[in-house]
């Protein structure tokens, strides 16, 4: 009667004792095997013993090492069912860093690369292979720089394919994203292999996981690219046709809608981080004497005076001005971005208006809150993309922070318009009216 495939005969030796020939059940836990061996030699305390290879590299046998060795052999089996089961298990256990080290030490990751490059396996086996490979690479044991151009082309072909197993496309998108984020050279290779049209079309599929992975890869490509590369990515086609324009519009809409939660969230006066940002606006605008040396009343009075100069309506509790949602916390974000990114322009705006006669002051905070709301409306933040929409803003693909950068341009143009009109507080709505002002902003931005 043939032996069961999981039962093998092995010899175990120990100095000063007769060798044992045992039938080893490979499915049995290693601790149970060691206990049986110790019992055969009447050795107490099996936890104090370990098995070690006697031939070749004399490494100690661990559960992870034992599992890694079994899977390494199983992946190379001539039986497709065994290969499939081994790769499926590999995809699960590769999340463990100890196992990953053992498997990679056997050059197991190279075996997975060869499976992908050869591309002879069934879709299910390929999906398990790609998942296992991604899990192994996530540990950072092997550099992404080691992957071959053939491997990159094969992964890209999975993404570019119009008909393919969804699980293969999903993990292939994740692999390419990791490549792009790991090095500029891999970014260049991926950019050459994956078409923008294909990635944008994947935003339209019903599989939400593919949508998410496609968006992640798109963002990785755009964020890693320099200004020139961004333009090349967007204008990689000879012309932007109606379908391409729609895909760009969808990408813009989906990305901008990530700001919706901030737009609909009012300031929380008990949130320490938000309060610090708010007070940071005041501290960035005014060189004040050391507040720690002031009495509580004097400090409150000074803060109220400076928040009034900043243009807050409720200068004693400026957080009240940011309870309106929309624009919610986005107004705080845009003001903080202007103050930190363009500190000279910010200080000039505030100080110029602080020195004007009261009736001609352009209130920075009030203007910023209203302007942020206008930009949210123009950019349709919070609105789902239309099935037929194609109105995208080219500047979106040239900026990492479109809303913040548009705000910085527009708030300065608003101040310029305010001065030219010699506007007063009564003219506020007239100056900030979106239908009158944004065409001028748009013309300035796109030049």
DOSE-44522 format. One record per residue (C-alpha): residue in one letter; residue number from 1; x, y, z. Coordinates in Angstrom, 2 decimals. Example, Ala and Ser with C-alpha at 12.3 -4.5 7.8 and 13.67 -1.06 7.14 Angstrom:
<rs>
+---------+--------+---------+---------+---------+
! drenlum ! drendo !    east !   north !      up !
+---------+--------+---------+---------+---------+
!       a !      1 !   12.30 !   -4.50 !    7.80 !
!       s !      2 !   13.67 !   -1.06 !    7.14 !
+---------+--------+---------+---------+---------+
</rs>
This chain:
<rs>
+---------+--------+---------+---------+---------+
! drenlum ! drendo !    east !   north !      up !
+---------+--------+---------+---------+---------+
!       x !      1 !    0.00 !    0.00 !    0.00 !
!       x !      2 !    1.56 !    3.34 !   -1.02 !
!       x !      3 !    2.43 !    5.85 !    1.65 !
!       x !      4 !    0.24 !    8.86 !    2.24 !
!       x !      5 !    1.74 !   11.89 !    0.49 !
!       x !      6 !    2.06 !   13.77 !    3.78 !
!       x !      7 !    3.98 !   10.96 !    5.54 !
!       x !      8 !    7.75 !   10.75 !    4.98 !
!       x !      9 !   10.50 !    8.73 !    6.66 !
!       x !     10 !   13.36 !   10.73 !    8.15 !
!       x !     11 !   16.35 !    9.95 !   10.37 !
!       x !     12 !   16.95 !   12.03 !   13.49 !
!       x !     13 !   20.22 !   11.91 !   15.41 !
!       x !     14 !   21.52 !   13.40 !   18.66 !
!       x !     15 !   25.04 !   13.22 !   20.14 !
!       x !     16 !   25.29 !   10.33 !   22.62 !
!       x !     17 !   22.03 !    8.66 !   21.51 !
!       x !     18 !   20.99 !    6.08 !   18.94 !
!       x !     19 !   19.46 !    7.65 !   15.77 !
!       x !     20 !   15.72 !    7.39 !   15.32 !
!       x !     21 !   13.97 !    6.56 !   12.05 !
!       x !     22 !   10.50 !    8.04 !   12.26 !
!       x !     23 !    7.51 !    8.45 !   10.01 !
!       x !     24 !    6.97 !   12.20 !    9.95 !
!       x !     25 !    3.46 !   13.52 !    9.37 !
!       x !     26 !    4.17 !   16.84 !    7.63 !
!       x !     27 !    0.77 !   18.19 !    8.66 !
!       x !     28 !    1.52 !   17.69 !   12.35 !
!       x !     29 !    2.63 !   20.77 !   14.36 !
!       x !     30 !    6.40 !   20.98 !   14.79 !
!       x !     31 !    6.04 !   21.10 !   18.60 !
!       x !     32 !    4.21 !   17.74 !   18.52 !
!       x !     33 !    6.94 !   16.17 !   16.37 !
!       x !     34 !    9.68 !   17.38 !   18.76 !
!       x !     35 !    7.74 !   16.00 !   21.73 !
!       x !     36 !    7.50 !   12.56 !   20.10 !
!       x !     37 !   11.25 !   12.56 !   19.38 !
!       x !     38 !   12.04 !   13.57 !   22.98 !
!       x !     39 !    9.73 !   10.86 !   24.28 !
!       x !     40 !   11.61 !    8.30 !   22.18 !
!       x !     41 !   14.84 !    9.27 !   23.96 !
!       x !     42 !   13.15 !    9.82 !   27.35 !
!       x !     43 !   14.15 !   13.50 !   27.33 !
!       x !     44 !   12.20 !   15.82 !   29.62 !
!       x !     45 !   11.28 !   19.38 !   28.59 !
!       x !     46 !   10.67 !   19.18 !   24.81 !
!       x !     47 !   10.32 !   22.98 !   24.73 !
!       x !     48 !   14.10 !   23.16 !   25.26 !
!       x !     49 !   14.89 !   21.26 !   22.05 !
!       x !     50 !   14.79 !   22.10 !   18.33 !
!       x !     51 !   15.38 !   20.26 !   15.07 !
!       x !     52 !   18.30 !   21.22 !   12.82 !
!       x !     53 !   19.17 !   20.11 !    9.31 !
!       x !     54 !   22.22 !   17.81 !    9.34 !
!       x !     55 !   23.05 !   18.23 !    5.64 !
!       x !     56 !   23.64 !   21.33 !    3.55 !
!       x !     57 !   22.97 !   24.64 !    5.29 !
!       x !     58 !   22.49 !   23.50 !    8.88 !
!       x !     59 !   19.68 !   25.89 !    9.79 !
!       x !     60 !   17.19 !   25.28 !   12.55 !
!       x !     61 !   13.75 !   24.10 !   11.52 !
!       x !     62 !   10.94 !   26.48 !   12.53 !
!       x !     63 !    7.25 !   26.42 !   11.78 !
!       x !     64 !    7.76 !   29.35 !    9.39 !
!       x !     65 !   10.76 !   27.74 !    7.76 !
!       x !     66 !    9.01 !   24.42 !    7.50 !
!       x !     67 !    5.95 !   26.08 !    5.96 !
!       x !     68 !    8.13 !   28.09 !    3.58 !
!       x !     69 !    9.93 !   24.94 !    2.41 !
!       x !     70 !    6.68 !   23.05 !    1.89 !
!       x !     71 !    5.11 !   25.88 !   -0.12 !
!       x !     72 !    8.27 !   26.44 !   -2.12 !
!       x !     73 !    8.14 !   22.80 !   -3.21 !
!       x !     74 !    4.36 !   22.83 !   -3.70 !
!       x !     75 !    4.52 !   25.81 !   -6.05 !
!       x !     76 !    6.84 !   23.81 !   -8.32 !
!       x !     77 !    4.66 !   20.71 !   -8.35 !
!       x !     78 !    3.61 !   19.24 !  -11.69 !
!       x !     79 !    0.09 !   18.91 !  -10.28 !
!       x !     80 !   -1.85 !   22.13 !  -11.00 !
!       x !     81 !   -4.16 !   21.53 !   -8.02 !
!       x !     82 !   -1.15 !   21.33 !   -5.69 !
!       x !     83 !    0.30 !   24.51 !   -7.23 !
!       x !     84 !   -3.00 !   26.31 !   -6.82 !
!       x !     85 !   -3.42 !   25.23 !   -3.17 !
!       x !     86 !    0.20 !   26.15 !   -2.37 !
!       x !     87 !   -0.09 !   29.62 !   -3.94 !
!       x !     88 !   -3.42 !   30.23 !   -2.23 !
!       x !     89 !   -1.85 !   29.39 !    1.14 !
!       x !     90 !    1.17 !   31.51 !    0.27 !
!       x !     91 !   -1.06 !   34.53 !   -0.34 !
!       x !     92 !   -2.42 !   34.14 !    3.20 !
!       x !     93 !    0.75 !   33.40 !    5.17 !
!       x !     94 !    2.98 !   35.94 !    3.38 !
!       x !     95 !    1.58 !   38.68 !    5.62 !
!       x !     96 !    3.79 !   37.23 !    8.39 !
!       x !     97 !    7.24 !   38.82 !    8.20 !
!       x !     98 !    9.01 !   35.76 !    9.66 !
!       x !     99 !    7.52 !   33.52 !    7.01 !
!       x !    100 !    8.32 !   36.11 !    4.34 !
!       x !    101 !   11.97 !   36.12 !    5.37 !
!       x !    102 !   12.13 !   32.32 !    5.23 !
!       x !    103 !   10.41 !   32.13 !    1.85 !
!       x !    104 !   12.51 !   34.91 !    0.31 !
!       x !    105 !   15.71 !   33.33 !    1.68 !
!       x !    106 !   14.86 !   30.34 !   -0.53 !
!       x !    107 !   14.54 !   32.73 !   -3.51 !
!       x !    108 !   10.82 !   32.06 !   -3.48 !
!       x !    109 !    9.93 !   35.56 !   -4.69 !
!       x !    110 !   11.96 !   34.95 !   -7.87 !
!       x !    111 !    9.90 !   31.82 !   -8.44 !
!       x !    112 !    6.73 !   33.96 !   -8.34 !
!       x !    113 !    8.24 !   36.46 !  -10.76 !
!       x !    114 !    8.97 !   33.65 !  -13.23 !
!       x !    115 !    5.38 !   32.40 !  -13.00 !
!       x !    116 !    4.14 !   35.92 !  -13.86 !
!       x !    117 !    6.63 !   36.42 !  -16.69 !
!       x !    118 !    5.83 !   33.03 !  -18.25 !
!       x !    119 !    2.07 !   33.69 !  -17.93 !
!       x !    120 !    1.12 !   30.07 !  -18.58 !
!       x !    121 !   -1.02 !   29.56 !  -15.46 !
!       x !    122 !   -4.79 !   29.66 !  -15.14 !
!       x !    123 !   -6.37 !   32.94 !  -13.91 !
!       x !    124 !   -6.99 !   31.63 !  -10.38 !
!       x !    125 !   -3.36 !   30.51 !   -9.97 !
!       x !    126 !   -2.14 !   33.82 !  -11.40 !
!       x !    127 !   -4.31 !   35.78 !   -8.96 !
!       x !    128 !   -2.88 !   33.85 !   -6.00 !
!       x !    129 !    0.65 !   34.34 !   -7.37 !
!       x !    130 !    0.25 !   38.12 !   -7.69 !
!       x !    131 !   -1.34 !   38.41 !   -4.24 !
!       x !    132 !    1.46 !   36.43 !   -2.62 !
!       x !    133 !    4.08 !   38.50 !   -4.44 !
!       x !    134 !    2.49 !   41.77 !   -3.30 !
!       x !    135 !    2.30 !   40.60 !    0.31 !
!       x !    136 !    5.97 !   39.57 !    0.27 !
!       x !    137 !    7.09 !   42.89 !   -1.25 !
!       x !    138 !    5.11 !   44.88 !    1.33 !
!       x !    139 !    7.62 !   43.83 !    4.00 !
!       x !    140 !   10.42 !   45.76 !    2.28 !
!       x !    141 !   12.81 !   42.79 !    2.41 !
!       x !    142 !   13.37 !   42.95 !   -1.35 !
!       x !    143 !   13.68 !   46.25 !   -3.21 !
!       x !    144 !   11.20 !   47.07 !   -5.95 !
!       x !    145 !   14.21 !   48.15 !   -7.99 !
!       x !    146 !   14.99 !   44.45 !   -8.51 !
!       x !    147 !   11.93 !   43.78 !  -10.67 !
!       x !    148 !   12.65 !   43.27 !  -14.36 !
!       x !    149 !   11.33 !   45.22 !  -17.32 !
!       x !    150 !    9.66 !   42.00 !  -18.53 !
!       x !    151 !    7.79 !   41.69 !  -15.22 !
!       x !    152 !    6.64 !   45.34 !  -15.38 !
!       x !    153 !    5.38 !   44.90 !  -18.94 !
!       x !    154 !    3.48 !   41.76 !  -17.95 !
!       x !    155 !    1.82 !   43.44 !  -14.96 !
!       x !    156 !    0.94 !   46.45 !  -17.13 !
!       x !    157 !   -0.59 !   44.12 !  -19.73 !
!       x !    158 !   -2.92 !   42.77 !  -17.04 !
!       x !    159 !   -4.06 !   46.33 !  -16.30 !
!       x !    160 !   -4.43 !   47.29 !  -19.96 !
!       x !    161 !   -6.41 !   44.17 !  -20.86 !
!       x !    162 !  -10.08 !   44.90 !  -21.56 !
!       x !    163 !  -11.25 !   41.43 !  -20.52 !
!       x !    164 !   -9.47 !   39.81 !  -17.57 !
!       x !    165 !  -10.17 !   38.32 !  -14.16 !
!       x !    166 !  -11.05 !   41.19 !  -11.81 !
!       x !    167 !   -8.86 !   39.89 !   -8.97 !
!       x !    168 !   -5.82 !   39.88 !  -11.28 !
!       x !    169 !   -6.46 !   43.47 !  -12.38 !
!       x !    170 !   -7.02 !   44.63 !   -8.83 !
!       x !    171 !   -3.72 !   43.32 !   -7.44 !
!       x !    172 !   -1.86 !   44.35 !  -10.64 !
!       x !    173 !   -3.00 !   47.95 !  -10.09 !
!       x !    174 !   -1.73 !   47.78 !   -6.50 !
!       x !    175 !    1.64 !   46.40 !   -7.63 !
!       x !    176 !    2.08 !   49.20 !  -10.16 !
!       x !    177 !    1.15 !   51.81 !   -7.55 !
!       x !    178 !    3.87 !   50.50 !   -5.23 !
!       x !    179 !    6.38 !   50.60 !   -8.08 !
!       x !    180 !    5.53 !   54.21 !   -8.94 !
!       x !    181 !    5.85 !   55.35 !   -5.34 !
!       x !    182 !    9.13 !   53.48 !   -4.78 !
!       x !    183 !   11.41 !   55.16 !   -7.34 !
!       x !    184 !   11.52 !   57.65 !  -10.18 !
!       x !    185 !   12.96 !   55.09 !  -12.61 !
!       x !    186 !   10.06 !   52.69 !  -12.03 !
!       x !    187 !    7.66 !   55.63 !  -12.36 !
!       x !    188 !    9.05 !   56.29 !  -15.84 !
!       x !    189 !    8.67 !   52.64 !  -16.84 !
!       x !    190 !    5.10 !   52.36 !  -15.57 !
!       x !    191 !    4.17 !   55.66 !  -17.22 !
!       x !    192 !    5.33 !   54.26 !  -20.56 !
!       x !    193 !    3.39 !   51.01 !  -20.19 !
!       x !    194 !    0.00 !   52.05 !  -18.77 !
!       x !    195 !   -2.29 !   54.31 !  -20.77 !
!       x !    196 !   -4.17 !   57.11 !  -19.06 !
!       x !    197 !   -7.28 !   56.29 !  -21.08 !
!       x !    198 !   -7.31 !   52.76 !  -19.68 !
!       x !    199 !   -6.96 !   53.93 !  -16.07 !
!       x !    200 !   -9.66 !   56.54 !  -16.50 !
!       x !    201 !  -12.01 !   53.98 !  -18.04 !
!       x !    202 !  -11.53 !   51.80 !  -14.97 !
!       x !    203 !  -13.12 !   54.55 !  -12.88 !
!       x !    204 !  -16.34 !   53.67 !  -14.69 !
!       x !    205 !  -16.45 !   49.95 !  -13.90 !
!       x !    206 !  -18.91 !   48.58 !  -11.38 !
!       x !    207 !  -16.21 !   46.82 !   -9.33 !
!       x !    208 !  -15.52 !   49.29 !   -6.50 !
!       x !    209 !  -12.19 !   47.70 !   -5.59 !
!       x !    210 !  -10.87 !   48.16 !   -9.12 !
!       x !    211 !  -12.14 !   51.74 !   -9.09 !
!       x !    212 !  -10.26 !   52.41 !   -5.85 !
!       x !    213 !   -7.03 !   50.79 !   -7.05 !
!       x !    214 !   -7.20 !   52.62 !  -10.39 !
!       x !    215 !   -7.68 !   55.93 !   -8.59 !
!       x !    216 !   -4.75 !   55.15 !   -6.29 !
!       x !    217 !   -2.47 !   54.43 !   -9.26 !
!       x !    218 !   -3.62 !   57.59 !  -11.05 !
!       x !    219 !   -2.90 !   59.70 !   -7.98 !
!       x !    220 !    0.48 !   58.04 !   -7.53 !
!       x !    221 !    1.40 !   58.83 !  -11.15 !
!       x !    222 !    0.26 !   62.45 !  -10.91 !
!       x !    223 !    1.83 !   63.07 !   -7.51 !
!       x !    224 !    5.17 !   61.52 !   -8.47 !
!       x !    225 !    5.34 !   63.36 !  -11.79 !
!       x !    226 !    6.97 !   66.75 !  -12.16 !
!       x !    227 !    5.05 !   69.57 !  -13.84 !
!       x !    228 !    6.24 !   68.58 !  -17.36 !
!       x !    229 !    5.47 !   64.90 !  -16.76 !
!       x !    230 !    1.99 !   65.77 !  -15.50 !
!       x !    231 !    1.26 !   67.62 !  -18.71 !
!       x !    232 !    2.62 !   64.73 !  -20.77 !
!       x !    233 !    0.47 !   62.24 !  -18.88 !
!       x !    234 !   -2.68 !   64.28 !  -19.42 !
!       x !    235 !   -1.91 !   65.12 !  -23.05 !
!       x !    236 !   -0.52 !   61.70 !  -23.95 !
!       x !    237 !   -3.22 !   61.35 !  -26.59 !
!       x !    238 !   -3.01 !   63.27 !  -29.85 !
!       x !    239 !   -6.14 !   65.15 !  -28.87 !
!       x !    240 !   -8.60 !   65.19 !  -26.00 !
!       x !    241 !  -11.76 !   63.79 !  -27.51 !
!       x !    242 !  -15.21 !   63.74 !  -25.94 !
!       x !    243 !  -14.68 !   60.39 !  -24.23 !
!       x !    244 !  -11.27 !   61.38 !  -22.88 !
!       x !    245 !  -12.66 !   64.72 !  -21.67 !
!       x !    246 !  -15.39 !   62.85 !  -19.82 !
!       x !    247 !  -12.87 !   60.56 !  -18.12 !
!       x !    248 !  -10.77 !   63.56 !  -17.06 !
!       x !    249 !  -13.89 !   65.23 !  -15.73 !
!       x !    250 !  -14.77 !   62.11 !  -13.72 !
!       x !    251 !  -11.25 !   61.87 !  -12.29 !
!       x !    252 !  -11.40 !   65.54 !  -11.29 !
!       x !    253 !  -14.86 !   65.14 !   -9.71 !
!       x !    254 !  -14.02 !   62.00 !   -7.75 !
!       x !    255 !  -10.78 !   63.52 !   -6.45 !
!       x !    256 !  -12.29 !   66.86 !   -5.47 !
!       x !    257 !  -15.14 !   65.09 !   -3.71 !
!       x !    258 !  -12.61 !   63.76 !   -1.19 !
!       x !    259 !  -12.83 !   67.30 !    0.23 !
!       x !    260 !  -16.55 !   67.00 !    0.88 !
!       x !    261 !  -16.20 !   65.74 !    4.46 !
!       x !    262 !  -14.11 !   68.81 !    5.40 !
!       x !    263 !  -16.54 !   71.09 !    3.59 !
!       x !    264 !  -19.50 !   69.78 !    5.57 !
!       x !    265 !  -17.74 !   69.73 !    8.94 !
!       x !    266 !  -18.00 !   72.87 !   11.09 !
!       x !    267 !  -15.15 !   73.92 !   13.37 !
!       x !    268 !  -15.16 !   72.18 !   16.74 !
!       x !    269 !  -14.16 !   74.73 !   19.39 !
!       x !    270 !  -13.07 !   71.87 !   21.66 !
!       x !    271 !  -10.68 !   70.43 !   19.06 !
!       x !    272 !   -7.17 !   71.43 !   20.10 !
!       x !    273 !   -5.66 !   70.99 !   16.62 !
!       x !    274 !   -8.28 !   73.20 !   15.00 !
!       x !    275 !   -7.87 !   75.85 !   17.67 !
!       x !    276 !   -4.10 !   75.88 !   17.17 !
!       x !    277 !   -4.52 !   76.39 !   13.42 !
!       x !    278 !   -6.90 !   79.26 !   14.09 !
!       x !    279 !   -4.50 !   80.95 !   16.50 !
!       x !    280 !   -1.66 !   80.22 !   14.09 !
!       x !    281 !   -3.33 !   82.56 !   11.59 !
!       x !    282 !   -3.21 !   85.36 !   14.14 !
!       x !    283 !    0.36 !   84.67 !   15.21 !
!       x !    284 !    1.55 !   84.54 !   11.59 !
!       x !    285 !    0.04 !   87.96 !   10.88 !
!       x !    286 !    1.11 !   89.94 !   13.93 !
!       x !    287 !    4.36 !   90.22 !   15.84 !
!       x !    288 !    3.00 !   90.25 !   19.35 !
!       x !    289 !    4.73 !   90.60 !   22.67 !
!       x !    290 !    5.17 !   87.43 !   24.69 !
!       x !    291 !    1.64 !   86.40 !   25.61 !
!       x !    292 !    2.83 !   84.30 !   28.53 !
!       x !    293 !    3.77 !   87.45 !   30.42 !
!       x !    294 !    0.28 !   88.94 !   30.01 !
!       x !    295 !   -2.59 !   88.60 !   32.40 !
!       x !    296 !   -5.55 !   86.50 !   31.30 !
!       x !    297 !   -7.72 !   89.55 !   30.61 !
!       x !    298 !   -4.96 !   91.37 !   28.75 !
!       x !    299 !   -4.28 !   88.30 !   26.59 !
!       x !    300 !   -7.96 !   87.89 !   25.75 !
!       x !    301 !   -8.21 !   91.55 !   24.83 !
!       x !    302 !   -5.14 !   91.36 !   22.61 !
!       x !    303 !   -6.39 !   88.22 !   20.83 !
!       x !    304 !   -9.82 !   89.77 !   20.23 !
!       x !    305 !   -8.22 !   92.91 !   18.79 !
!       x !    306 !   -6.02 !   90.91 !   16.42 !
!       x !    307 !   -8.81 !   88.57 !   15.31 !
!       x !    308 !  -10.84 !   91.69 !   14.49 !
!       x !    309 !   -7.98 !   92.96 !   12.31 !
!       x !    310 !   -7.97 !   89.56 !   10.61 !
!       x !    311 !  -11.57 !   90.17 !    9.61 !
!       x !    312 !  -13.47 !   87.80 !   11.89 !
!       x !    313 !  -17.00 !   88.95 !   12.71 !
!       x !    314 !  -16.97 !   87.33 !   16.14 !
!       x !    315 !  -13.54 !   88.53 !   17.25 !
!       x !    316 !  -13.93 !   87.33 !   20.85 !
!       x !    317 !  -14.77 !   83.79 !   19.63 !
!       x !    318 !  -13.60 !   83.54 !   15.99 !
!       x !    319 !  -14.49 !   79.88 !   15.79 !
!       x !    320 !  -18.12 !   80.94 !   15.55 !
!       x !    321 !  -17.40 !   82.32 !   12.07 !
!       x !    322 !  -16.43 !   78.81 !   10.94 !
!       x !    323 !  -19.59 !   77.03 !   12.09 !
!       x !    324 !  -21.16 !   77.56 !    8.68 !
!       x !    325 !  -20.96 !   74.37 !    6.63 !
!       x !    326 !  -20.33 !   74.49 !    3.79 !
!       x !    327 !  -17.58 !   75.67 !    3.55 !
!       x !    328 !  -16.84 !   74.33 !    7.05 !
!       x !    329 !  -13.25 !   73.40 !    7.81 !
!       x !    330 !  -12.21 !   73.95 !    4.19 !
!       x !    331 !  -12.24 !   77.69 !    4.90 !
!       x !    332 !   -9.78 !   77.16 !    7.75 !
!       x !    333 !   -7.67 !   74.91 !    5.51 !
!       x !    334 !   -7.46 !   77.45 !    2.69 !
!       x !    335 !   -6.55 !   80.32 !    5.03 !
!       x !    336 !   -3.88 !   78.22 !    6.75 !
!       x !    337 !   -2.45 !   77.16 !    3.37 !
!       x !    338 !   -2.21 !   80.78 !    2.21 !
!       x !    339 !   -0.52 !   81.84 !    5.45 !
!       x !    340 !    2.04 !   79.01 !    5.38 !
!       x !    341 !    2.70 !   78.75 !    1.62 !
!       x !    342 !    2.80 !   82.49 !    0.89 !
!       x !    343 !    3.65 !   84.16 !    4.22 !
!       x !    344 !    4.73 !   87.48 !    2.66 !
!       x !    345 !    1.56 !   87.83 !    0.62 !
!       x !    346 !   -0.52 !   86.85 !    3.66 !
!       x !    347 !    1.16 !   89.40 !    5.96 !
!       x !    348 !    0.88 !   92.09 !    3.29 !
!       x !    349 !   -2.86 !   91.41 !    2.85 !
!       x !    350 !   -3.57 !   91.61 !    6.57 !
!       x !    351 !   -1.33 !   94.58 !    7.36 !
!       x !    352 !   -2.54 !   96.63 !    4.38 !
!       x !    353 !   -6.12 !   96.28 !    5.49 !
!       x !    354 !   -5.26 !   96.84 !    9.14 !
!       x !    355 !   -3.88 !  100.31 !    8.23 !
!       x !    356 !   -6.81 !  101.43 !    6.10 !
!       x !    357 !   -9.71 !  103.48 !    7.34 !
!       x !    358 !  -12.26 !  101.18 !    8.90 !
!       x !    359 !  -14.82 !  101.63 !    6.16 !
!       x !    360 !  -12.38 !  100.49 !    3.45 !
!       x !    361 !  -10.92 !   97.44 !    5.18 !
!       x !    362 !  -11.16 !   94.18 !    3.23 !
!       x !    363 !  -11.92 !   91.60 !    5.95 !
!       x !    364 !   -9.57 !   88.68 !    5.31 !
!       x !    365 !  -11.45 !   86.03 !    7.29 !
!       x !    366 !  -14.92 !   86.96 !    6.07 !
!       x !    367 !  -13.66 !   87.20 !    2.47 !
!       x !    368 !  -11.86 !   83.86 !    2.78 !
!       x !    369 !  -14.91 !   82.04 !    4.11 !
!       x !    370 !  -17.12 !   83.39 !    1.32 !
!       x !    371 !  -14.49 !   82.81 !   -1.36 !
!       x !    372 !  -13.97 !   79.20 !   -0.25 !
!       x !    373 !  -17.72 !   78.63 !   -0.52 !
!       x !    374 !  -17.72 !   80.12 !   -4.04 !
!       x !    375 !  -14.85 !   77.88 !   -5.13 !
!       x !    376 !  -16.61 !   74.82 !   -3.69 !
!       x !    377 !  -19.65 !   75.68 !   -5.80 !
!       x !    378 !  -17.61 !   76.31 !   -8.96 !
!       x !    379 !  -15.65 !   73.07 !   -8.55 !
!       x !    380 !  -18.88 !   71.17 !   -7.70 !
!       x !    381 !  -17.39 !   69.67 !   -4.56 !
!       x !    382 !  -19.85 !   67.25 !   -3.05 !
!       x !    383 !  -21.78 !   66.66 !   -6.28 !
!       x !    384 !  -21.59 !   63.22 !   -7.92 !
!       x !    385 !  -20.08 !   63.25 !  -11.41 !
!       x !    386 !  -22.56 !   63.52 !  -14.25 !
!       x !    387 !  -22.83 !   60.66 !  -16.73 !
!       x !    388 !  -22.36 !   63.12 !  -19.59 !
!       x !    389 !  -20.07 !   65.73 !  -17.98 !
!       x !    390 !  -16.87 !   66.79 !  -19.73 !
!       x !    391 !  -16.06 !   70.19 !  -18.19 !
!       x !    392 !  -12.69 !   69.60 !  -16.55 !
!       x !    393 !  -10.12 !   72.21 !  -15.46 !
!       x !    394 !   -6.64 !   71.63 !  -16.97 !
!       x !    395 !   -5.10 !   73.38 !  -13.94 !
!       x !    396 !   -6.36 !   70.49 !  -11.79 !
!       x !    397 !   -3.77 !   68.20 !  -13.36 !
!       x !    398 !   -0.93 !   70.67 !  -12.81 !
!       x !    399 !   -1.55 !   71.22 !   -9.09 !
!       x !    400 !   -1.35 !   68.92 !   -6.10 !
!       x !    401 !   -3.77 !   71.12 !   -4.12 !
!       x !    402 !   -6.12 !   72.73 !   -6.61 !
!       x !    403 !   -8.57 !   74.29 !   -4.18 !
!       x !    404 !   -5.85 !   75.75 !   -1.94 !
!       x !    405 !   -3.85 !   77.16 !   -4.86 !
!       x !    406 !   -6.93 !   78.63 !   -6.54 !
!       x !    407 !   -7.85 !   80.24 !   -3.25 !
!       x !    408 !   -4.39 !   81.84 !   -2.93 !
!       x !    409 !   -4.74 !   83.41 !   -6.38 !
!       x !    410 !   -8.34 !   84.48 !   -5.92 !
!       x !    411 !   -7.98 !   86.02 !   -2.46 !
!       x !    412 !   -5.24 !   88.31 !   -3.75 !
!       x !    413 !   -7.32 !   89.25 !   -6.80 !
!       x !    414 !  -10.25 !   89.92 !   -4.52 !
!       x !    415 !   -8.12 !   92.28 !   -2.42 !
!       x !    416 !   -6.93 !   94.02 !   -5.60 !
!       x !    417 !  -10.52 !   94.44 !   -6.80 !
!       x !    418 !  -11.53 !   95.72 !   -3.38 !
!       x !    419 !   -8.86 !   98.43 !   -3.49 !
!       x !    420 !   -9.68 !   99.44 !   -7.06 !
!       x !    421 !  -13.37 !   99.77 !   -6.21 !
!       x !    422 !  -12.59 !  101.51 !   -2.92 !
!       x !    423 !  -15.15 !   99.12 !   -1.54 !
!       x !    424 !  -16.67 !   99.23 !    1.92 !
!       x !    425 !  -18.32 !   96.56 !    4.03 !
!       x !    426 !  -21.63 !   97.37 !    2.30 !
!       x !    427 !  -20.06 !   96.38 !   -1.03 !
!       x !    428 !  -18.93 !   92.98 !    0.21 !
!       x !    429 !  -21.45 !   90.87 !   -1.71 !
!       x !    430 !  -20.88 !   92.88 !   -4.87 !
!       x !    431 !  -17.10 !   92.32 !   -4.79 !
!       x !    432 !  -17.33 !   88.60 !   -4.05 !
!       x !    433 !  -20.27 !   87.82 !   -6.33 !
!       x !    434 !  -19.14 !   84.69 !   -8.20 !
!       x !    435 !  -20.90 !   85.46 !  -11.48 !
!       x !    436 !  -19.02 !   88.76 !  -11.74 !
!       x !    437 !  -15.64 !   87.76 !  -10.36 !
!       x !    438 !  -14.72 !   84.22 !  -11.25 !
!       x !    439 !  -14.33 !   84.79 !  -15.00 !
!       x !    440 !  -11.53 !   87.18 !  -14.13 !
!       x !    441 !  -10.01 !   84.60 !  -11.76 !
!       x !    442 !  -10.33 !   81.86 !  -14.39 !
!       x !    443 !   -8.60 !   84.03 !  -17.03 !
!       x !    444 !   -5.76 !   84.82 !  -14.62 !
!       x !    445 !   -5.34 !   81.21 !  -13.54 !
!       x !    446 !   -5.16 !   79.70 !  -16.99 !
!       x !    447 !   -2.63 !   82.17 !  -18.40 !
+---------+--------+---------+---------+---------+
</rs>
